[in-house]
Amino acid sequence: MKPLQIKNPSEFGKVAVLLGGTAAEREVSLNSGNAVYQALKAGGVDAVAIDVTASPIDALAGQRFDRVFNVIHGRGGEDGVLQAVLEALGLPYTGSGVLASALAMDKLRTKLCWQGAGLPTPRWFLLTGDQDLDTCINALGFPVIVKPAQEGSSIGMSKAHNREELAAALKLASQYRCDVYAEQWIQGQEYTIGMLNGEALPAIRLETPHTFYDFDAKYRANTTQYHCPCGLDNEREKELQALALKACQTVSVSGWGRVDAFIDDSGRLQLIEVNTVPGMTDHSLVPMAAKAVGIDFQELVWRILETSMVASGDQA
């Protein structure tokens, strides 16, 4: 990893740690944000935790800040809306800019970008209603996983093995007021790769007894297993890391993030999604990967805050 850019916490000025939000991932964001806030304070940073329950403009009103550490997951915090507000206010912030945040939050548009760049991602089918079910079945077969395109933390996702389950999965995902798509079920090993300042962190292999790595497996279950080292040989892991960095570059993700991917049973790499504001809880994956290369949580938070020192916007 590159050496730290900032040595004195006073160089950051006064930092607003934005957490909470109003999206379905609010609970996770509160946990992530509190952990980040405590780490910044322990490092001597002049930080203030702000729970954004409505307009971020109102939340920041009447206070003078030098920069923002954004830990709001999901819509309203991770989708370009907050980033645009901060741009308009002239406040530097952590992570990706408006374009990358908006693209990466929409898993379907991200897949379209990856497809255009020739990057591997599972086949999918857009579901606009029950009239699409038979066409989807003909296109993808079973099983499939059905996803709302603009939710994170596996919220609203379900696996379907037949037409009845596909219809039920569509109904569930449609509650989240965004595009819904079915994706080819990938049989293989699941990995996640963190990105920090243009460098890939060690890959983590995930194992869960759940049907898939759902919300409960991510944040509540004690049965999920995280393997880091991931078990791949050095050359194969570097190939996976390089693909993850390319996936980020394709949608202009910068600063930090996390890419989810599979290696299927035939050995093919498959990109699933990219997160621009990954979790920072005690179950979270970026802190786990950073620890594997000697970066403890406090240093990781410091390094992420350093990304706000670059001129904000959609730089690669």
C-alpha positions as a LaTeX table, in Angstrom:
\begin{tabular}{lrrr}
\hline
Residue & $x$ (\AA) & $y$ (\AA) & $z$ (\AA) \\
\hline
Met1 & 0.00 & 0.00 & 0.00 \\
Lys2 & 1.06 & 3.58 & $-0.65$ \\
Pro3 & 2.36 & 5.55 & 2.37 \\
Leu4 & $-0.03$ & 7.81 & 4.25 \\
Gln5 & $-0.42$ & 11.27 & 2.70 \\
Ile6 & $-1.50$ & 13.08 & 5.86 \\
Lys7 & 0.45 & 12.85 & 9.11 \\
Asn8 & $-1.28$ & 15.48 & 11.27 \\
Pro9 & $-5.04$ & 15.12 & 11.95 \\
Ser10 & $-5.43$ & 18.91 & 12.00 \\
Glu11 & $-4.80$ & 18.91 & 8.24 \\
Phe12 & $-8.25$ & 17.35 & 7.75 \\
Gly13 & $-9.94$ & 20.26 & 9.50 \\
Lys14 & $-13.43$ & 19.69 & 10.87 \\
Val15 & $-14.97$ & 16.50 & 9.49 \\
Ala16 & $-18.67$ & 15.67 & 9.25 \\
Val17 & $-19.32$ & 11.93 & 9.46 \\
Leu18 & $-22.63$ & 11.45 & 7.67 \\
Leu19 & $-24.50$ & 8.31 & 8.67 \\
Gly20 & $-27.98$ & 6.85 & 8.87 \\
Gly21 & $-29.99$ & 8.12 & 5.93 \\
Thr22 & $-33.50$ & 7.01 & 5.04 \\
Ala23 & $-32.81$ & 3.98 & 2.83 \\
Ala24 & $-33.40$ & 0.33 & 3.69 \\
Glu25 & $-29.76$ & 0.07 & 4.82 \\
Arg26 & $-30.16$ & 2.70 & 7.56 \\
Glu27 & $-29.45$ & 0.24 & 10.40 \\
Val28 & $-26.18$ & $-0.86$ & 8.80 \\
Ser29 & $-25.16$ & 2.74 & 8.11 \\
Leu30 & $-25.69$ & 3.74 & 11.74 \\
Asn31 & $-23.39$ & 0.92 & 12.85 \\
Ser32 & $-20.80$ & 1.71 & 10.16 \\
Gly33 & $-20.90$ & 5.43 & 10.85 \\
Asn34 & $-20.48$ & 5.07 & 14.59 \\
Ala35 & $-17.45$ & 2.82 & 14.09 \\
Val36 & $-15.91$ & 5.34 & 11.68 \\
Tyr37 & $-16.63$ & 8.25 & 14.02 \\
Gln38 & $-15.02$ & 6.50 & 17.00 \\
Ala39 & $-11.93$ & 5.64 & 14.92 \\
Leu40 & $-11.53$ & 9.22 & 13.71 \\
Lys41 & $-11.85$ & 10.59 & 17.24 \\
Ala42 & $-9.31$ & 8.05 & 18.48 \\
Gly43 & $-6.93$ & 9.29 & 15.77 \\
Gly44 & $-7.26$ & 12.90 & 16.91 \\
Val45 & $-9.50$ & 14.06 & 14.05 \\
Asp46 & $-12.01$ & 16.83 & 14.81 \\
Ala47 & $-15.05$ & 14.77 & 13.76 \\
Val48 & $-18.78$ & 15.26 & 14.29 \\
Ala49 & $-21.27$ & 12.44 & 13.71 \\
Ile50 & $-24.45$ & 13.57 & 11.93 \\
Asp51 & $-27.46$ & 11.29 & 11.54 \\
Val52 & $-29.11$ & 12.35 & 8.28 \\
Thr53 & $-32.82$ & 11.67 & 8.73 \\
Ala54 & $-34.11$ & 13.94 & 5.97 \\
Ser55 & $-32.35$ & 16.52 & 3.79 \\
Pro56 & $-28.53$ & 16.46 & 3.99 \\
Ile57 & $-28.62$ & 20.21 & 3.35 \\
Asp58 & $-30.64$ & 20.68 & 6.54 \\
Ala59 & $-28.39$ & 18.29 & 8.43 \\
Leu60 & $-25.30$ & 20.36 & 7.54 \\
Ala61 & $-26.96$ & 23.78 & 7.88 \\
Gly62 & $-25.45$ & 26.24 & 10.34 \\
Gln63 & $-22.23$ & 24.28 & 10.80 \\
Arg64 & $-18.86$ & 24.86 & 9.18 \\
Phe65 & $-17.07$ & 21.75 & 7.97 \\
Asp66 & $-13.94$ & 21.26 & 5.90 \\
Arg67 & $-14.86$ & 17.84 & 4.51 \\
Val68 & $-17.26$ & 14.92 & 4.77 \\
Phe69 & $-16.74$ & 11.25 & 5.52 \\
Asn70 & $-19.78$ & 9.65 & 3.90 \\
Val71 & $-20.96$ & 6.40 & 5.49 \\
Ile72 & $-24.57$ & 6.47 & 4.26 \\
His73 & $-25.32$ & 3.22 & 2.44 \\
Gly74 & $-27.98$ & 2.86 & $-0.24$ \\
Arg75 & $-30.17$ & 5.36 & $-1.99$ \\
Gly76 & $-29.77$ & 8.97 & $-0.93$ \\
Gly77 & $-26.18$ & 8.42 & 0.20 \\
Glu78 & $-24.51$ & 6.06 & $-2.23$ \\
Asp79 & $-26.35$ & 6.91 & $-5.46$ \\
Gly80 & $-24.94$ & 10.32 & $-6.42$ \\
Val81 & $-27.63$ & 12.42 & $-4.71$ \\
Leu82 & $-25.57$ & 13.23 & $-1.62$ \\
Gln83 & $-22.44$ & 13.61 & $-3.73$ \\
Ala84 & $-24.19$ & 16.23 & $-5.89$ \\
Val85 & $-25.33$ & 18.11 & $-2.78$ \\
Leu86 & $-21.79$ & 18.16 & $-1.42$ \\
Glu87 & $-20.43$ & 19.30 & $-4.79$ \\
Ala88 & $-22.92$ & 22.19 & $-4.77$ \\
Leu89 & $-21.92$ & 23.09 & $-1.21$ \\
Gly90 & $-18.22$ & 22.95 & $-2.13$ \\
Leu91 & $-17.49$ & 20.30 & 0.49 \\
Pro92 & $-14.85$ & 17.66 & $-0.33$ \\
Tyr93 & $-15.97$ & 14.12 & 0.49 \\
Thr94 & $-14.72$ & 10.55 & 0.65 \\
Gly95 & $-15.12$ & 8.08 & $-2.17$ \\
Ser96 & $-16.55$ & 8.28 & $-5.66$ \\
Gly97 & $-18.11$ & 11.27 & $-7.38$ \\
Val98 & $-21.60$ & 11.80 & $-8.74$ \\
Leu99 & $-21.35$ & 9.78 & $-11.95$ \\
Ala100 & $-19.68$ & 6.72 & $-10.44$ \\
Ser101 & $-21.99$ & 6.71 & $-7.43$ \\
Ala102 & $-25.12$ & 6.88 & $-9.57$ \\
Leu103 & $-23.92$ & 4.16 & $-11.95$ \\
Ala104 & $-22.64$ & 1.75 & $-9.32$ \\
Met105 & $-25.81$ & 2.05 & $-7.23$ \\
Asp106 & $-27.76$ & 0.77 & $-10.21$ \\
Lys107 & $-26.61$ & $-2.84$ & $-10.58$ \\
Leu108 & $-28.33$ & $-3.21$ & $-13.94$ \\
Arg109 & $-26.65$ & $-0.15$ & $-15.50$ \\
Thr110 & $-23.35$ & $-1.28$ & $-14.04$ \\
Lys111 & $-23.74$ & $-4.63$ & $-15.82$ \\
Leu112 & $-24.54$ & $-2.82$ & $-19.06$ \\
Cys113 & $-21.32$ & $-0.80$ & $-18.71$ \\
Trp114 & $-19.31$ & $-3.93$ & $-17.97$ \\
Gln115 & $-20.86$ & $-5.69$ & $-20.94$ \\
Gly116 & $-19.94$ & $-2.75$ & $-23.17$ \\
Ala117 & $-16.35$ & $-2.92$ & $-21.91$ \\
Gly118 & $-16.17$ & $-6.65$ & $-22.55$ \\
Leu119 & $-15.98$ & $-7.60$ & $-18.87$ \\
Pro120 & $-17.58$ & $-10.87$ & $-17.72$ \\
Thr121 & $-20.88$ & $-10.73$ & $-15.84$ \\
Pro122 & $-23.71$ & $-13.28$ & $-15.58$ \\
Arg123 & $-26.54$ & $-13.14$ & $-18.12$ \\
Trp124 & $-29.67$ & $-11.34$ & $-17.01$ \\
Phe125 & $-33.21$ & $-10.47$ & $-18.05$ \\
Leu126 & $-35.16$ & $-7.29$ & $-17.23$ \\
Leu127 & $-38.54$ & $-8.06$ & $-15.65$ \\
Thr128 & $-41.17$ & $-5.37$ & $-16.16$ \\
Gly129 & $-44.13$ & $-7.53$ & $-15.08$ \\
Asp130 & $-45.65$ & $-11.00$ & $-15.07$ \\
Gln131 & $-45.90$ & $-10.87$ & $-18.87$ \\
Asp132 & $-42.10$ & $-11.26$ & $-18.98$ \\
Leu133 & $-41.89$ & $-14.44$ & $-16.92$ \\
Asp134 & $-42.05$ & $-16.99$ & $-19.73$ \\
Thr135 & $-39.60$ & $-15.08$ & $-21.91$ \\
Cys136 & $-37.22$ & $-14.84$ & $-18.97$ \\
Ile137 & $-37.49$ & $-18.57$ & $-18.33$ \\
Asn138 & $-36.73$ & $-19.31$ & $-21.98$ \\
Ala139 & $-33.75$ & $-16.96$ & $-21.89$ \\
Leu140 & $-32.14$ & $-17.98$ & $-18.59$ \\
Gly141 & $-33.71$ & $-21.21$ & $-17.42$ \\
Phe142 & $-33.52$ & $-22.02$ & $-13.70$ \\
Pro143 & $-32.34$ & $-21.32$ & $-11.12$ \\
Val144 & $-32.08$ & $-17.53$ & $-11.20$ \\
Ile145 & $-31.67$ & $-14.81$ & $-8.60$ \\
Val146 & $-34.04$ & $-11.85$ & $-8.79$ \\
Lys147 & $-32.78$ & $-8.43$ & $-7.72$ \\
Pro148 & $-34.05$ & $-4.88$ & $-7.33$ \\
Ala149 & $-31.47$ & $-2.90$ & $-9.30$ \\
Gln150 & $-30.99$ & $-0.09$ & $-6.79$ \\
Glu151 & $-30.89$ & $-1.78$ & $-3.40$ \\
Gly152 & $-27.81$ & $-2.94$ & $-1.53$ \\
Ser153 & $-27.02$ & $-5.47$ & 1.21 \\
Ser154 & $-28.98$ & $-8.13$ & $-0.75$ \\
Ile155 & $-32.24$ & $-6.44$ & 0.26 \\
Gly156 & $-35.22$ & $-7.62$ & $-1.83$ \\
Met157 & $-33.29$ & $-10.46$ & $-3.47$ \\
Ser158 & $-34.49$ & $-14.05$ & $-3.75$ \\
Lys159 & $-33.66$ & $-17.24$ & $-5.61$ \\
Ala160 & $-36.21$ & $-18.84$ & $-7.94$ \\
His161 & $-36.29$ & $-22.49$ & $-9.06$ \\
Asn162 & $-39.59$ & $-22.43$ & $-10.98$ \\
Arg163 & $-42.21$ & $-20.12$ & $-12.48$ \\
Glu164 & $-44.17$ & $-19.75$ & $-9.24$ \\
Glu165 & $-41.07$ & $-18.75$ & $-7.29$ \\
Leu166 & $-40.03$ & $-16.38$ & $-10.09$ \\
Ala167 & $-43.39$ & $-14.60$ & $-9.90$ \\
Ala168 & $-43.09$ & $-14.32$ & $-6.11$ \\
Ala169 & $-39.52$ & $-13.02$ & $-6.39$ \\
Leu170 & $-40.62$ & $-10.38$ & $-8.89$ \\
Lys171 & $-43.41$ & $-9.28$ & $-6.57$ \\
Leu172 & $-40.99$ & $-8.95$ & $-3.65$ \\
Ala173 & $-38.32$ & $-7.05$ & $-5.60$ \\
Ser174 & $-40.92$ & $-4.72$ & $-7.16$ \\
Gln175 & $-41.68$ & $-3.28$ & $-3.73$ \\
Tyr176 & $-38.42$ & $-1.33$ & $-3.89$ \\
Arg177 & $-39.51$ & 1.07 & $-6.64$ \\
Cys178 & $-36.75$ & 0.44 & $-9.16$ \\
Asp179 & $-35.96$ & $-1.83$ & $-12.09$ \\
Val180 & $-36.06$ & $-5.55$ & $-11.33$ \\
Tyr181 & $-34.01$ & $-8.16$ & $-13.16$ \\
Ala182 & $-33.39$ & $-11.88$ & $-13.02$ \\
Glu183 & $-29.78$ & $-13.00$ & $-13.16$ \\
Gln184 & $-28.39$ & $-16.38$ & $-14.12$ \\
Trp185 & $-27.53$ & $-18.35$ & $-10.96$ \\
Ile186 & $-23.79$ & $-18.91$ & $-10.76$ \\
Gln187 & $-22.60$ & $-22.13$ & $-9.21$ \\
Gly188 & $-19.13$ & $-21.66$ & $-7.85$ \\
Gln189 & $-17.07$ & $-19.77$ & $-5.27$ \\
Glu190 & $-17.99$ & $-16.25$ & $-4.17$ \\
Tyr191 & $-15.33$ & $-13.59$ & $-3.56$ \\
Thr192 & $-15.18$ & $-9.94$ & $-2.63$ \\
Ile193 & $-12.29$ & $-7.59$ & $-3.41$ \\
Gly194 & $-11.80$ & $-4.28$ & $-1.66$ \\
Met195 & $-10.25$ & $-1.30$ & $-3.45$ \\
Leu196 & $-8.37$ & 1.47 & $-1.65$ \\
Asn197 & $-6.79$ & 4.40 & $-3.47$ \\
Gly198 & $-6.42$ & 2.52 & $-6.74$ \\
Glu199 & $-4.99$ & $-0.65$ & $-5.21$ \\
Ala200 & $-6.76$ & $-3.96$ & $-4.67$ \\
Leu201 & $-6.87$ & $-5.48$ & $-1.20$ \\
Pro202 & $-6.60$ & $-9.25$ & $-0.70$ \\
Ala203 & $-9.62$ & $-11.17$ & $-1.96$ \\
Ile204 & $-11.96$ & $-12.76$ & 0.60 \\
Arg205 & $-13.80$ & $-16.01$ & $-0.16$ \\
Leu206 & $-17.28$ & $-16.19$ & 1.34 \\
Glu207 & $-19.10$ & $-19.28$ & 2.54 \\
Thr208 & $-22.60$ & $-19.34$ & 3.99 \\
Pro209 & $-25.12$ & $-22.10$ & 4.71 \\
His210 & $-27.82$ & $-19.68$ & 3.55 \\
Thr211 & $-29.21$ & $-19.98$ & 0.02 \\
Phe212 & $-27.03$ & $-16.99$ & $-0.86$ \\
Tyr213 & $-25.09$ & $-14.24$ & 0.93 \\
Asp214 & $-28.23$ & $-12.40$ & 2.08 \\
Phe215 & $-28.76$ & $-9.59$ & 4.62 \\
Asp216 & $-28.85$ & $-11.96$ & 7.56 \\
Ala217 & $-25.69$ & $-13.77$ & 6.44 \\
Lys218 & $-23.93$ & $-10.43$ & 6.04 \\
Tyr219 & $-24.85$ & $-8.72$ & 9.29 \\
Arg220 & $-26.41$ & $-11.09$ & 11.81 \\
Ala221 & $-25.43$ & $-14.72$ & 11.33 \\
Asn222 & $-22.45$ & $-16.32$ & 13.02 \\
Thr223 & $-22.38$ & $-19.16$ & 10.50 \\
Thr224 & $-20.88$ & $-17.17$ & 7.61 \\
Gln225 & $-17.23$ & $-18.03$ & 7.00 \\
Tyr226 & $-14.70$ & $-15.54$ & 5.61 \\
His227 & $-11.48$ & $-16.92$ & 4.14 \\
Cys228 & $-8.57$ & $-14.49$ & 3.83 \\
Pro229 & $-6.21$ & $-15.69$ & 2.41 \\
Cys230 & $-8.90$ & $-16.77$ & $-0.02$ \\
Gly231 & $-7.26$ & $-20.04$ & $-1.07$ \\
Leu232 & $-6.43$ & $-19.05$ & $-4.65$ \\
Asp233 & $-2.86$ & $-19.31$ & $-5.87$ \\
Asn234 & $-1.01$ & $-16.02$ & $-6.22$ \\
Glu235 & $-1.44$ & $-15.72$ & $-10.00$ \\
Arg236 & $-5.18$ & $-16.44$ & $-9.90$ \\
Glu237 & $-5.78$ & $-13.98$ & $-7.06$ \\
Lys238 & $-3.90$ & $-11.27$ & $-8.96$ \\
Glu239 & $-6.11$ & $-11.98$ & $-11.98$ \\
Leu240 & $-9.20$ & $-11.54$ & $-9.80$ \\
Gln241 & $-7.83$ & $-8.32$ & $-8.27$ \\
Ala242 & $-6.97$ & $-6.90$ & $-11.69$ \\
Leu243 & $-10.51$ & $-7.62$ & $-12.91$ \\
Ala244 & $-11.94$ & $-5.90$ & $-9.84$ \\
Leu245 & $-9.85$ & $-2.79$ & $-10.49$ \\
Lys246 & $-10.93$ & $-2.79$ & $-14.15$ \\
Ala247 & $-14.55$ & $-3.13$ & $-13.04$ \\
Cys248 & $-14.14$ & $-0.04$ & $-10.86$ \\
Gln249 & $-12.37$ & 1.96 & $-13.55$ \\
Thr250 & $-15.10$ & 1.16 & $-16.09$ \\
Val251 & $-17.74$ & 2.95 & $-14.00$ \\
Ser252 & $-15.30$ & 5.60 & $-12.63$ \\
Val253 & $-15.31$ & 4.34 & $-9.05$ \\
Ser254 & $-12.51$ & 6.03 & $-7.11$ \\
Gly255 & $-11.13$ & 6.37 & $-3.59$ \\
Trp256 & $-12.44$ & 3.16 & $-2.12$ \\
Gly257 & $-15.02$ & 0.50 & $-2.85$ \\
Arg258 & $-15.67$ & $-3.23$ & $-2.98$ \\
Val259 & $-16.34$ & $-5.54$ & $-5.92$ \\
Asp260 & $-18.31$ & $-8.79$ & $-5.56$ \\
Ala261 & $-17.46$ & $-11.59$ & $-7.97$ \\
Phe262 & $-17.68$ & $-15.34$ & $-8.54$ \\
Ile263 & $-15.42$ & $-17.94$ & $-10.02$ \\
Asp264 & $-17.85$ & $-20.43$ & $-11.49$ \\
Asp265 & $-17.41$ & $-24.19$ & $-11.56$ \\
Ser266 & $-15.85$ & $-24.00$ & $-15.02$ \\
Gly267 & $-13.23$ & $-21.51$ & $-13.79$ \\
Arg268 & $-14.69$ & $-18.35$ & $-15.37$ \\
Leu269 & $-14.57$ & $-15.07$ & $-13.47$ \\
Gln270 & $-17.94$ & $-13.31$ & $-13.18$ \\
Leu271 & $-18.53$ & $-9.77$ & $-11.90$ \\
Ile272 & $-21.66$ & $-9.24$ & $-9.81$ \\
Glu273 & $-21.67$ & $-5.67$ & $-8.48$ \\
Val274 & $-19.55$ & $-2.86$ & $-7.05$ \\
Asn275 & $-20.21$ & $-0.95$ & $-3.83$ \\
Thr276 & $-18.99$ & 2.63 & $-3.47$ \\
Val277 & $-19.77$ & 2.97 & 0.26 \\
Pro278 & $-19.08$ & $-0.52$ & 1.65 \\
Gly279 & $-20.01$ & $-1.53$ & 5.17 \\
Met280 & $-17.70$ & $-0.61$ & 8.03 \\
Thr281 & $-19.20$ & $-2.77$ & 10.78 \\
Asp282 & $-17.62$ & $-5.61$ & 12.76 \\
His283 & $-18.94$ & $-8.02$ & 10.09 \\
Ser284 & $-17.67$ & $-5.91$ & 7.19 \\
Leu285 & $-15.31$ & $-7.07$ & 4.49 \\
Val286 & $-13.12$ & $-4.10$ & 3.56 \\
Pro287 & $-11.79$ & $-3.80$ & 7.16 \\
Met288 & $-11.15$ & $-7.56$ & 7.15 \\
Ala289 & $-9.16$ & $-7.40$ & 3.91 \\
Ala290 & $-7.22$ & $-4.33$ & 5.07 \\
Lys291 & $-6.27$ & $-6.10$ & 8.28 \\
Ala292 & $-4.74$ & $-8.91$ & 6.20 \\
Val293 & $-2.15$ & $-6.44$ & 4.85 \\
Gly294 & $-1.45$ & $-4.86$ & 8.23 \\
Ile295 & $-3.91$ & $-1.95$ & 8.06 \\
Asp296 & $-5.94$ & $-1.78$ & 11.26 \\
Phe297 & $-9.40$ & $-0.18$ & 11.38 \\
Gln298 & $-8.17$ & 3.22 & 12.57 \\
Glu299 & $-5.58$ & 3.43 & 9.79 \\
Leu300 & $-8.13$ & 2.26 & 7.22 \\
Val301 & $-10.55$ & 5.02 & 8.22 \\
Trp302 & $-7.69$ & 7.54 & 8.04 \\
Arg303 & $-6.74$ & 6.33 & 4.55 \\
Ile304 & $-10.35$ & 6.57 & 3.35 \\
Leu305 & $-10.58$ & 10.11 & 4.74 \\
Glu306 & $-7.45$ & 10.94 & 2.76 \\
Thr307 & $-9.44$ & 10.30 & $-0.43$ \\
Ser308 & $-11.35$ & 13.52 & 0.32 \\
Met309 & $-8.11$ & 15.50 & $-0.03$ \\
Val310 & $-8.20$ & 14.92 & $-3.79$ \\
Ala311 & $-10.42$ & 17.39 & $-5.66$ \\
Ser312 & $-13.88$ & 15.83 & $-5.46$ \\
Gly313 & $-15.63$ & 14.74 & $-8.61$ \\
Asp314 & $-15.56$ & 11.83 & $-11.00$ \\
Gln315 & $-11.87$ & 11.20 & $-11.28$ \\
Ala316 & $-10.69$ & 7.65 & $-11.94$ \\
\hline
\end{tabular}
